[in-house]
């Protein structure tokens, strides 16, 4: 088995202060059948209260797009997003309308009208709310991570493009216009999908990697913070709103052949301390920091389909935590 020693170069320019947007992700609401993906309306009321008490700006689609394009900057801002279009979304929608909270709702068109999902009639009614923008969440809601490992990258990208076009055509037929924003099913994505989205006139796309977002990350792999279970609590929300985005470049490993070994290492600004590396299958791993180089001597082979790698560090001057998560993708033949 070949050994890949993977180097991650993380460019953090200490003298520049990068602004962040904290993007909240929800799925179901007050749904006791599926507690792992449900958030209570009372919890969302708390989330709205907390960000208002902290004087965070609550962005709409146009605000967020202006931020991505570098036309606006925000020191403290949040964006509310909802995936899937379950029927219980009605409860959150009513709250957002009552509180005048803008949000984005991502629809997987293949499930619209099924018993547990909104109908097109309901979605059209939602669309009358001026602070809502509808996005696509695919047609079939397939697991692209599994597809990549089992059938390879070429097949997966072809499937993604066909599914995207199908979803857009159905959306246009029902709504009378094209959607311009996208959320990857399960948050799983790979390089090449951003080119397909650009070619089809999409403006930005969301993953489910955690951590705050800064425009330096680009517009097609935007992280979000899922707020459910223990992560919906006030203490967790206060924690994530204190974190800063770690700006990175040349991250490795990101996409590697299935079964290949790798090591994780990185270089970074010397303005950070207490750096720690993390990978889902192991948790925190033994980490060494020497000047601007951070690494682990341990060699890994990906043991599970879903593996995320993360870097945690603290700013030497402020002590504030800086984070960056990314999805490790294993590619089959």
C-alpha positions as CSV (number, residue, x, y, z in Angstrom):
1,X,0.0,0.0,0.0
2,X,1.4,3.3,-1.0
3,X,1.9,5.9,1.7
4,X,0.8,9.5,1.2
5,X,2.4,12.0,3.5
6,X,0.0,14.8,3.2
7,X,0.9,18.4,3.9
8,X,-1.6,21.0,4.8
9,X,-0.5,24.6,4.2
10,X,-2.7,27.0,6.2
11,X,-2.3,30.6,5.5
12,X,-3.4,32.8,8.3
13,X,-2.2,36.4,8.0
14,X,-2.0,37.6,11.6
15,X,-2.3,41.3,10.9
16,X,-5.6,41.0,9.0
17,X,-8.8,40.7,10.9
18,X,-11.2,38.4,8.9
19,X,-14.9,38.9,9.6
20,X,-17.3,36.0,10.0
21,X,-20.9,35.0,9.4
22,X,-22.3,32.3,11.6
23,X,-24.8,30.2,9.6
24,X,-27.4,28.2,11.5
25,X,-28.8,25.0,10.1
26,X,-32.2,23.4,11.0
27,X,-34.1,20.4,9.6
28,X,-37.3,19.4,11.6
29,X,-39.2,21.3,14.3
30,X,-40.9,20.0,17.4
31,X,-40.8,16.5,15.9
32,X,-40.4,13.9,18.6
33,X,-40.2,11.1,16.1
34,X,-36.8,12.3,14.9
35,X,-35.0,13.9,17.9
36,X,-31.6,13.8,16.2
37,X,-32.7,16.2,13.5
38,X,-35.3,18.2,15.3
39,X,-35.1,21.5,17.0
40,X,-37.9,22.9,19.2
41,X,-39.6,26.2,18.4
42,X,-38.8,27.4,21.9
43,X,-35.1,26.7,21.2
44,X,-35.3,28.8,18.0
45,X,-36.9,31.6,20.0
46,X,-33.9,31.4,22.3
47,X,-31.5,31.5,19.3
48,X,-33.2,34.7,18.0
49,X,-33.2,36.3,21.4
50,X,-29.5,35.5,21.9
51,X,-28.3,36.9,18.6
52,X,-30.4,40.0,19.1
53,X,-29.1,40.5,22.7
54,X,-25.6,40.2,21.3
55,X,-26.4,42.8,18.6
56,X,-25.6,40.4,15.8
57,X,-27.0,41.4,12.4
58,X,-29.4,38.8,11.0
59,X,-28.7,38.7,7.3
60,X,-31.0,38.0,4.3
61,X,-30.0,36.5,1.0
62,X,-29.0,39.9,-0.5
63,X,-26.9,40.9,2.6
64,X,-25.1,37.5,2.5
65,X,-24.5,37.7,-1.2
66,X,-23.0,41.2,-0.8
67,X,-20.8,39.8,1.9
68,X,-19.6,37.0,-0.3
69,X,-18.8,39.4,-3.1
70,X,-16.9,41.7,-0.8
71,X,-19.4,44.6,-1.1
72,X,-20.3,44.5,2.6
73,X,-18.5,43.5,5.7
74,X,-20.0,42.3,9.0
75,X,-18.2,42.1,12.3
76,X,-21.0,40.0,13.9
77,X,-23.7,38.5,11.7
78,X,-25.8,35.3,11.4
79,X,-27.8,33.6,8.7
80,X,-30.7,31.2,9.3
81,X,-31.1,28.2,6.9
82,X,-33.5,25.2,6.8
83,X,-33.0,22.0,4.8
84,X,-35.4,19.4,3.3
85,X,-38.8,21.1,3.5
86,X,-40.4,18.8,6.0
87,X,-44.0,19.6,7.0
88,X,-42.9,20.8,10.4
89,X,-41.1,23.6,8.6
90,X,-44.5,25.4,8.8
91,X,-43.9,25.9,12.5
92,X,-40.5,27.6,12.0
93,X,-41.9,29.6,9.0
94,X,-44.7,31.0,11.1
95,X,-42.1,32.0,13.8
96,X,-39.8,33.6,11.3
97,X,-42.7,35.6,9.8
98,X,-43.9,36.7,13.2
99,X,-40.4,37.9,14.2
100,X,-39.5,39.2,10.7
101,X,-36.5,36.9,10.5
102,X,-35.1,36.3,7.0
103,X,-34.1,32.7,6.2
104,X,-33.2,30.3,3.3
105,X,-35.2,27.1,2.7
106,X,-33.6,24.3,0.6
107,X,-36.0,21.9,-1.1
108,X,-35.2,18.4,-2.4
109,X,-37.7,18.4,-5.2
110,X,-38.1,14.6,-5.4
111,X,-39.8,14.5,-2.0
112,X,-42.2,17.5,-2.3
113,X,-45.8,16.4,-1.7
114,X,-44.9,13.2,0.1
115,X,-46.7,12.7,3.5
116,X,-43.9,14.1,5.6
117,X,-43.0,17.0,3.3
118,X,-44.4,20.3,2.2
119,X,-46.5,20.4,-0.9
120,X,-45.8,22.8,-3.8
121,X,-48.9,24.7,-2.8
122,X,-47.4,25.2,0.7
123,X,-44.0,26.2,-0.7
124,X,-45.7,28.7,-3.0
125,X,-47.5,30.2,0.0
126,X,-44.2,30.3,1.9
127,X,-42.6,32.1,-1.1
128,X,-45.0,35.1,-0.5
129,X,-42.8,35.9,2.5
130,X,-40.5,38.6,1.3
131,X,-37.7,37.6,3.7
132,X,-37.5,34.0,2.4
133,X,-35.4,32.8,-0.5
134,X,-35.8,29.2,-1.8
135,X,-32.9,27.0,-2.7
136,X,-32.3,23.6,-4.2
137,X,-31.3,20.6,-2.1
138,X,-31.1,18.2,-5.1
139,X,-33.8,16.0,-6.5
140,X,-33.1,12.5,-5.1
141,X,-31.1,13.6,-2.0
142,X,-28.5,10.9,-2.7
143,X,-25.4,10.3,-0.6
144,X,-22.6,11.7,-2.8
145,X,-19.9,10.5,-0.3
146,X,-21.0,6.9,-0.6
147,X,-21.4,7.3,-4.4
148,X,-17.8,8.7,-4.7
149,X,-16.3,5.8,-2.7
150,X,-18.4,3.1,-4.6
151,X,-18.5,4.4,-8.1
152,X,-15.7,6.9,-8.5
153,X,-15.5,10.6,-9.2
154,X,-16.5,10.8,-12.8
155,X,-19.8,8.9,-12.2
156,X,-20.6,11.0,-9.2
157,X,-20.1,14.3,-10.9
158,X,-22.2,13.2,-13.9
159,X,-24.9,12.1,-11.5
160,X,-24.7,15.4,-9.6
161,X,-25.1,17.4,-12.8
162,X,-28.1,15.4,-14.1
163,X,-29.8,15.6,-10.7
164,X,-29.1,19.3,-10.4
165,X,-30.6,20.0,-13.8
166,X,-33.6,17.8,-13.1
167,X,-34.3,19.5,-9.8
168,X,-34.0,22.9,-11.4
169,X,-36.4,22.1,-14.2
170,X,-39.0,20.8,-11.7
171,X,-38.5,23.8,-9.5
172,X,-38.9,26.2,-12.5
173,X,-42.0,24.4,-13.7
174,X,-43.7,24.7,-10.3
175,X,-42.4,28.1,-9.1
176,X,-42.0,29.9,-12.4
177,X,-38.3,30.9,-11.9
178,X,-34.9,29.3,-11.3
179,X,-33.3,28.9,-7.9
180,X,-29.8,30.4,-7.6
181,X,-28.6,28.8,-4.3
182,X,-27.9,25.2,-3.3
183,X,-27.3,23.0,-0.3
184,X,-25.5,19.7,-0.8
185,X,-27.5,16.7,0.5
186,X,-26.1,15.6,3.9
187,X,-23.6,18.4,3.3
188,X,-21.4,16.1,1.2
189,X,-19.6,17.5,-1.7
190,X,-16.4,17.2,-3.8
191,X,-14.2,19.2,-6.1
192,X,-15.8,19.7,-9.5
193,X,-19.3,20.3,-8.1
194,X,-18.6,24.0,-7.8
195,X,-17.8,24.2,-11.5
196,X,-21.1,22.5,-12.3
197,X,-23.0,24.9,-10.1
198,X,-21.2,27.9,-11.7
199,X,-22.1,26.7,-15.1
200,X,-25.7,26.5,-14.1
201,X,-25.8,30.0,-12.7
202,X,-25.8,29.2,-9.0
203,X,-24.5,31.9,-6.7
204,X,-23.4,30.0,-3.6
205,X,-23.7,26.6,-1.9
206,X,-23.7,25.2,1.6
207,X,-22.1,22.2,3.2
208,X,-22.6,20.8,6.7
209,X,-19.0,21.3,7.8
210,X,-19.1,23.2,11.1
211,X,-17.5,26.5,12.1
212,X,-18.0,30.1,11.2
213,X,-17.8,31.3,7.6
214,X,-15.5,33.9,6.1
215,X,-15.7,35.0,2.5
216,X,-12.1,34.0,2.1
217,X,-13.4,30.4,2.0
218,X,-15.1,31.0,-1.3
219,X,-18.8,30.7,-2.2
220,X,-19.4,27.0,-3.0
221,X,-18.3,25.2,0.2
222,X,-19.9,27.3,2.9
223,X,-19.9,25.8,6.4
224,X,-23.0,25.8,8.7
225,X,-23.6,25.1,12.4
226,X,-26.3,22.5,13.0
227,X,-28.4,23.5,16.0
228,X,-30.1,20.4,17.4
229,X,-30.0,18.2,20.5
230,X,-27.2,19.5,22.8
231,X,-26.0,21.8,20.0
232,X,-29.3,23.7,20.3
233,X,-28.6,24.8,23.8
234,X,-27.8,28.4,24.9
235,X,-24.4,27.3,26.1
236,X,-23.4,25.7,22.8
237,X,-24.7,28.7,20.8
238,X,-22.7,31.1,23.0
239,X,-19.7,28.9,22.4
240,X,-19.9,28.8,18.6
241,X,-20.5,32.5,18.4
242,X,-17.2,33.2,20.1
243,X,-15.1,31.2,17.6
244,X,-13.2,32.7,14.7
245,X,-12.7,31.2,11.2
246,X,-9.3,29.9,10.5
247,X,-8.3,30.8,6.9
248,X,-6.5,28.0,5.1
249,X,-5.0,27.1,1.8
250,X,-3.8,23.9,0.1
251,X,-5.5,21.7,2.6
252,X,-4.6,18.0,2.7
253,X,-5.9,15.4,2.8
254,X,-9.1,16.3,1.1
255,X,-9.7,13.7,-1.6
256,X,-7.6,10.6,-1.6
257,X,-7.9,7.1,-3.1
258,X,-9.7,4.6,-0.9
259,X,-7.4,2.6,1.3
260,X,-4.4,4.9,1.0
261,X,-2.5,5.9,4.1
262,X,-1.9,9.6,5.0
263,X,-0.5,11.8,7.6
264,X,-1.8,15.2,8.5
265,X,0.5,18.3,8.8
266,X,0.1,22.0,8.3
267,X,1.9,25.3,8.3
268,X,0.3,28.3,9.7
269,X,0.9,31.8,11.0
270,X,3.0,31.9,14.1
271,X,0.2,34.0,15.6
272,X,-1.6,30.9,16.9
273,X,-0.9,28.7,19.9
274,X,-2.2,25.4,21.4
275,X,-2.9,24.0,17.9
276,X,-4.8,20.6,17.9
277,X,-5.6,18.3,15.0
278,X,-8.8,16.3,14.9
279,X,-10.2,13.5,12.7
280,X,-13.6,12.0,13.2
281,X,-12.5,8.3,13.5
282,X,-9.9,9.1,16.2
283,X,-11.0,12.3,17.9
284,X,-8.2,14.7,18.9
285,X,-4.8,13.3,17.9
286,X,-1.4,13.9,19.3
287,X,-0.2,17.2,17.8
288,X,3.2,18.9,17.7
289,X,3.7,22.6,16.9
290,X,7.1,23.8,15.9
291,X,7.1,27.5,14.9
292,X,4.6,27.7,12.0
293,X,4.4,24.0,11.5
294,X,1.8,21.8,13.1
295,X,1.7,18.0,12.5
296,X,0.9,14.6,13.9
297,X,3.4,11.7,13.4
298,X,0.5,9.2,13.3
299,X,-0.3,7.5,10.0
300,X,-4.0,7.0,9.2
301,X,-6.2,5.0,6.9
302,X,-9.7,6.2,6.6
303,X,-11.9,3.7,8.5
304,X,-15.3,5.2,8.0
305,X,-17.3,6.8,5.2
306,X,-17.8,10.1,7.0
307,X,-14.6,11.5,8.2
308,X,-14.0,15.2,9.0
309,X,-10.6,16.7,9.8
310,X,-10.4,19.9,11.9
311,X,-7.8,22.3,13.2
312,X,-8.3,24.1,16.5
313,X,-6.0,26.8,17.7
314,X,-6.0,30.0,19.7
315,X,-4.9,33.4,18.7
316,X,-1.8,34.3,20.7
317,X,-3.0,37.9,21.4
318,X,-6.6,37.4,22.1
319,X,-6.8,33.8,23.1
320,X,-9.9,33.4,21.0
321,X,-10.4,30.0,19.4
322,X,-10.0,29.6,15.7
323,X,-11.4,26.6,13.8
324,X,-11.6,25.1,10.4
325,X,-13.3,21.8,9.5
326,X,-13.3,20.0,6.2
327,X,-14.7,16.8,4.7
328,X,-12.3,14.0,3.9
329,X,-13.4,12.2,0.7
330,X,-12.3,8.8,-0.3
331,X,-12.4,8.0,-4.1
332,X,-13.2,4.6,-5.4
333,X,-12.1,3.3,-8.8
